[in-house]
Amino acid sequence: MARHRIRTAVTREPSLFARVLGPAFADLPEPLRAVHGAAGALTLRGRATVTRGTNPLARLAAGLVGFPAAGEDVPVAVTIAPDRDGEVWTRRFGDRRFRSRLRAAGPARVYERFGLLEFRLAVPAGRDGLGLVVEGWRLGPLPLPRALAPASAARESVDPAGRFRFDVPVHLPLAGLVVHYRGWLVPEAAPAARLEEPVP
């Protein structure tokens, strides 16, 4: 076939976060680019500390979403699987699992859906990491009052050991803290010794 000068090439769509962040994606620390720019499904493992709110409404909200129970040095596994519309994130904290689906919502914005609830998130990004900040929410197609929306300003960064760090606080108006989970993750193939370090 060489005489016909036929060339083949494989092209790959940019990842969800590469699309929504545009040039700012290149400014992210390398461990975050590796997670958010992976070509296929990626599994990460690590440890976390989880704090839960005590208000009955906060406990109900946490149960509906499937947020993890309170605990120290909880084993964590996160799988990120790209699909046609975005990404599916499956998080396992100990024996508790919850899942969300993310898709593009415009420049530096994503939608994240938990069942029928969908949140519009701003994604500020820079050399020190990125954030995920709730801007609005809806139940199915029905917009919900912004004043009643959960307040969350999640943060992803890199710790001194070069690991992916997450810090996710969620509060509800009037109910206070729903859940706050924070910890670190490394790709599943990382040496086992690094997976045994507790959350500082």
N, C-alpha and C positions, 0 to 999 in steps of 0.2 A: 504493500500500500504506500510505501515511501515515495514512489514516483508520482503519486497523485497529490502529494503535498497536503494530506489531510491531517489536521491536528485535533486532538481531543483535550479537554480540560474539565476539571471538576470544580464547580463554584459552590460556595456555601453562603447561605443567607447570614447576615450578621446576627448575633444573639439579641435577645430582647433588650437587654440593658445597653448594648452597644448601639442599637437603633434609637432608643429614646434619649440617651445621653449625647449622642453625636460625638463631636471632637472632645468633649469633657471626659469620655470614657478612657482616653489615653492618659489622662492625668491621674487616674486611680492608682493606688499602690498595686504592685504586681500580684500579690495573693488575691486581691479582690477581682482584678481582671481575669485571673485564672478561673475563678469560680463563676463569674458572670459572663465570661466569654467562651466557656467550654463548648466544644463542637457537638457533643452528645450528652447522654445522661451522665451525671456525676454524683457520687456518694461521698459525703464527708462524715467524719466521726470526731467526737470530742467530749467535753464535760460542761456542765452548766450548774448554776445556782438558780433556783426558782422560788419566788415569793408570791403568795396568793393573798388577795384581799379577803376580809372577813365579813363585809357587808352582804346580807342575803341576796341583794340584786346583783352584786359583783360576782358572787359564787354561782348564781344562775347563769349569768352571761358567760362565765368561764366554762361552765359545764356544757352549754349549748355549742360553743366553738370547739370544745375538746382540749382546751389549754391544759398543760401538765400540772400535776399536783406539786405542792411545795416540797422542796428538798435541797440538800447540799450535795455537791459533787455527783450530779445525776448524769449517767451516760446518755449521750445524744447521738443520733444518726439523722442526717438530712440528705434526701435524694432530690436532685433537681433534674427534671426530665423535660426537654423541649418538646413542644407539639406544634401543630399548624398555626395556632393562634398566639402562642406565647410559651409559658413554662408552667409545669405542675411541681409544686414544692410539697414533699411529704416529710414531716418532721416527727421523729420518735424520741420522746424523753422517757427513759426507763421503759415501762410497758404501756405508756400512753402515746397515742398517735393522733395527729391532726394534719389536715391537708388543705392547701389553698391553690388557686389557679391565678396566674398573673398574665396580663396582656397590656399592650401599649395603650396609652391614653393621651398621646401627644408628646411634644418635646418636654423632656425631664419629668414625665408623668407616667404612672402605671395604674391600672385597676387591679385590685386583689380581691378575689371572691372566695368566701367561706360559705358553702351551701347557697342559700338564697340572698345572703348579705354580700354586697359588693362595696368596696371602699376605693375612693380616688386618692392616690398618694402622690405628693410631690417628692422628687428624688434629687435633692441638692447633692452635688458631687464635687470633689476636689482632691488635692494631693494627700489629705489626711483621711479620706474615706468617703462614705456616702450616707445619706439619711433617707428615711422613709417616713413622711409626715402626712397624717390624715388631713385631707382638705374637704371631703364630703363623703356621703354614703347613701345607699338606697337598698330597698328590699325588693328584689326582682326589678321590674321597670319603674317602681315607685320611689321617687326621691324622698329622703327623710330629712327632718330638720337638722341643720348644721349644729344648732345649739345643743342637741341631744347626742351628737356623734361621740364615739369614744375618742379620747385624746391620746395620741401616740406619736412619739418622735423617736422611732427606732434608729439605731446607729450601727454601722458596720465599719470596722477599722482593722488595723494590724497591730498585734502586740509585740513586745520586744523580742520574742522568740520567732517572729515572722509568721505567726498563725492568724487566720481569719478570726476576728473577734466580733461578737454580736451583743447588743444591749437593747432589749425590747421592753419598754414599760407601756402598759395599757391602763388608762383610767377612764371611768365613766362619770359624767356629771351627777352629782348628788350621791353616788355610790362609792366614789373614790377608787382606790387601786383595785383592778381586776387581776392582773398578773404582771410580774416583772421577771423576765428570764434573761440571763446574761452568761456568756461563757466563750468558748473557743472551739474551732473546728479545723481539721486538716483533712486532706484527701485520704480516702480509705486505704490507699497503698502505702501511706506513711509508716515509718517504723513504729512497732507496737509500744515501745518505751515512751514515746511522746504522748500516746493516748492515755497513759496512766497518771499524768500530772493533774492534780486537782485544780479547780478554778481558784485563783488568788483572791 
